[in-house]
């Protein structure tokens, strides 16, 4: 589970929050499947014409955001950031 789910919580509050989030495990697993089946990583830009760098930056940011989202909803992994 990503540490963002329990950030700033301690003791009983943290344990309660972990229990709440784990209750959503099936929904997150289903959501992960849907995201992986519908949102694909974008290919690197191979057209090195004007503006290619900006296009590649956009691709990189999209792919990074997709990875971040999948990491956030992946409750099967140990704590990761």
Backbone as CSV, one residue per row, in Angstrom:
resi,resn,N_x,N_y,N_z,CA_x,CA_y,CA_z,C_x,C_y,C_z
1,UNK,0.850,-1.179,0.000,0.000,0.000,0.000,0.892,1.237,0.000
2,UNK,0.548,2.182,-0.824,1.294,3.424,-0.910,1.146,4.193,0.405
3,UNK,2.222,4.802,0.852,2.215,5.514,2.128,1.313,6.753,2.120
4,UNK,0.905,7.225,0.943,0.018,8.382,0.870,-1.316,8.124,1.569
5,UNK,-1.735,6.860,1.620,-3.015,6.526,2.251,-3.001,6.762,3.754
6,UNK,-1.838,6.741,4.379,-1.766,6.889,5.833,-0.891,8.056,6.270
7,UNK,-0.546,8.914,5.350,0.337,10.039,5.655,-0.244,10.897,6.779
8,UNK,0.577,11.150,7.765,0.176,11.998,8.885,-0.616,11.293,9.970
9,UNK,-0.885,10.028,9.810,-1.654,9.281,10.808,-0.727,8.411,11.643
10,UNK,-1.116,8.201,12.887,-0.324,7.368,13.789,-1.257,6.492,14.628
11,UNK,-0.675,5.433,15.115,-1.379,4.569,16.052,-2.697,4.038,15.543
12,UNK,-3.722,4.230,16.386,-5.050,3.697,16.081,-5.655,4.316,14.827
13,UNK,-5.424,5.623,14.626,-5.940,6.277,13.416,-5.351,5.650,12.161
14,UNK,-4.054,5.361,12.199,-3.382,4.750,11.049,-3.919,3.342,10.808
15,UNK,-4.072,2.575,11.865,-4.587,1.210,11.738,-6.006,1.225,11.167
16,UNK,-6.831,2.158,11.632,-8.207,2.264,11.143,-8.213,2.638,9.661
17,UNK,-7.341,3.566,9.270,-7.271,3.990,7.877,-6.817,2.837,6.984
18,UNK,-5.829,2.061,7.426,-5.366,0.906,6.661,-6.514,-0.079,6.463
19,UNK,-7.272,-0.310,7.524,-8.416,-1.220,7.432,-9.443,-0.701,6.426
20,UNK,-9.720,0.611,6.453,-10.670,1.206,5.511,-10.203,1.027,4.076
21,UNK,-8.943,1.361,3.823,-8.415,1.281,2.467,-8.395,-0.164,1.987
22,UNK,-8.017,-1.088,2.843,-7.975,-2.496,2.451,-9.376,-3.031,2.153
23,UNK,-10.377,-2.431,2.749,-11.763,-2.802,2.469,-12.096,-2.545,0.988
24,UNK,-11.412,-1.545,0.381,-11.633,-1.186,-1.009,-10.781,-2.019,-1.979
25,UNK,-10.040,-2.987,-1.482,-9.084,-3.742,-2.291,-9.693,-4.272,-3.602
26,UNK,-10.845,-4.899,-3.529,-11.454,-5.459,-4.745,-11.768,-4.374,-5.765
27,UNK,-12.263,-3.237,-5.294,-12.570,-2.134,-6.210,-11.293,-1.595,-6.843
28,UNK,-10.236,-1.458,-6.049,-8.963,-0.968,-6.591,-8.367,-1.971,-7.579
29,UNK,-8.479,-3.247,-7.290,-7.981,-4.266,-8.216,-8.742,-4.201,-9.541
30,UNK,-10.059,-4.044,-9.457,-10.871,-3.913,-10.671,-10.517,-2.631,-11.424
31,UNK,-10.341,-1.545,-10.689,-9.971,-0.274,-11.312,-8.612,-0.392,-11.997
32,UNK,-7.673,-1.064,-11.367,-6.361,-1.263,-11.974,-6.494,-2.029,-13.292
33,UNK,-7.309,-3.067,-13.311,-7.534,-3.832,-14.536,-8.122,-2.952,-15.636
34,UNK,-9.107,-2.138,-15.282,-9.744,-1.261,-16.265,-8.736,-0.254,-16.810
35,UNK,-7.961,0.341,-15.924,-6.960,1.326,-16.365,-5.943,0.668,-17.292
36,UNK,-5.456,-0.503,-16.911,-4.449,-1.189,-17.729,-5.004,-1.628,-19.085
37,UNK,-6.311,-1.873,-19.162,-6.916,-2.306,-20.416,-7.352,-1.141,-21.306
38,UNK,-7.465,0.057,-20.737,-7.978,1.181,-21.525,-6.985,2.319,-21.701
39,UNK,-6.083,2.500,-20.758,-5.102,3.583,-20.850,-3.729,2.973,-21.074
40,UNK,-3.166,3.257,-22.219,-1.880,2.666,-22.577,-0.785,3.720,-22.503
41,UNK,0.414,3.272,-22.182,1.551,4.180,-22.221,1.747,4.639,-23.658
42,UNK,2.163,5.880,-23.792,2.380,6.442,-25.116,3.789,6.127,-25.595
43,UNK,3.916,5.982,-26.889,5.202,5.702,-27.523,6.080,6.953,-27.505
44,UNK,7.371,6.742,-27.504,8.310,7.858,-27.605,8.122,8.579,-28.930
45,UNK,8.389,9.872,-28.923,8.274,10.679,-30.133,9.498,10.418,-31.008
46,UNK,9.273,10.005,-32.234,10.372,9.703,-33.158,10.452,10.716,-34.296
47,UNK,9.506,11.652,-34.311,9.513,12.701,-35.332,10.287,13.876,-34.766
48,UNK,11.530,14.031,-35.203,12.416,15.034,-34.627,12.315,16.387,-35.309
49,UNK,11.123,16.721,-35.740,10.891,18.028,-36.343,10.698,19.087,-35.265
50,UNK,10.286,20.276,-35.679,10.066,21.357,-34.711,9.060,20.945,-33.629
51,UNK,9.387,21.239,-32.413,8.495,20.956,-31.291,8.546,19.529,-30.777
52,UNK,9.470,18.716,-31.293,9.510,17.314,-30.873,9.814,17.185,-29.389
53,UNK,10.660,18.066,-28.865,11.043,17.970,-27.455,9.827,18.173,-26.553
54,UNK,8.992,19.147,-26.901,7.790,19.407,-26.110,6.824,18.231,-26.187
55,UNK,6.725,17.637,-27.367,5.862,16.461,-27.516,6.383,15.299,-26.675
56,UNK,7.710,15.119,-26.644,8.287,14.044,-25.847,8.092,14.299,-24.365
57,UNK,8.205,15.545,-23.951,7.955,15.890,-22.544,6.524,15.528,-22.170
58,UNK,5.573,15.850,-23.035,4.162,15.525,-22.765,3.965,14.013,-22.646
59,UNK,4.612,13.251,-23.520,4.517,11.792,-23.458,5.098,11.287,-22.145
60,UNK,6.259,11.796,-21.786,6.904,11.374,-20.538,6.034,11.686,-19.323
61,UNK,5.430,12.874,-19.306,4.577,13.260,-18.177,3.321,12.400,-18.114
62,UNK,2.713,12.108,-19.251,1.539,11.242,-19.284,1.885,9.855,-18.742
63,UNK,2.972,9.290,-19.224,3.385,7.958,-18.778,3.711,7.945,-17.286
64,UNK,4.357,8.999,-16.796,4.679,9.078,-15.375,3.411,9.195,-14.526
65,UNK,2.444,9.975,-14.989,1.182,10.119,-14.254,0.430,8.794,-14.208
66,UNK,0.442,8.066,-15.314,-0.204,6.761,-15.356,0.462,5.795,-14.372
67,UNK,1.792,5.795,-14.347,2.522,4.954,-13.389,2.195,5.343,-11.947
68,UNK,2.155,6.659,-11.672,1.843,7.130,-10.317,0.455,6.672,-9.887
69,UNK,-0.511,6.781,-10.775,-1.880,6.366,-10.467,-1.946,4.879,-10.161
70,UNK,-1.292,4.072,-10.980,-1.305,2.628,-10.756,-0.600,2.258,-9.458
71,UNK,0.478,2.945,-9.131,1.171,2.687,-7.857,0.289,3.049,-6.667
72,UNK,-0.469,4.128,-6.793,-1.323,4.585,-5.696,-2.440,3.592,-5.391
73,UNK,-3.012,2.983,-6.399,-4.136,2.071,-6.155,-3.705,0.620,-6.003
74,UNK,-2.410,0.338,-6.132,-1.905,-1.024,-5.971,-1.725,-1.315,-4.486
75,UNK,-2.692,-1.997,-3.895,-2.642,-2.298,-2.462,-1.920,-3.602,-2.181
76,UNK,-1.536,-4.325,-3.221,-0.896,-5.611,-3.045,0.603,-5.503,-2.751
77,UNK,1.194,-4.366,-3.068,2.613,-4.183,-2.824,2.849,-3.652,-1.425
78,UNK,4.040,-3.879,-0.942,4.423,-3.313,0.348,4.512,-1.807,0.210
79,UNK,4.633,-1.116,1.329,4.700,0.333,1.348,5.729,0.839,0.342
80,UNK,5.300,1.689,-0.536,6.202,2.298,-1.515,5.763,3.733,-1.764
81,UNK,6.674,4.510,-2.247,6.376,5.930,-2.492,6.415,6.232,-3.949
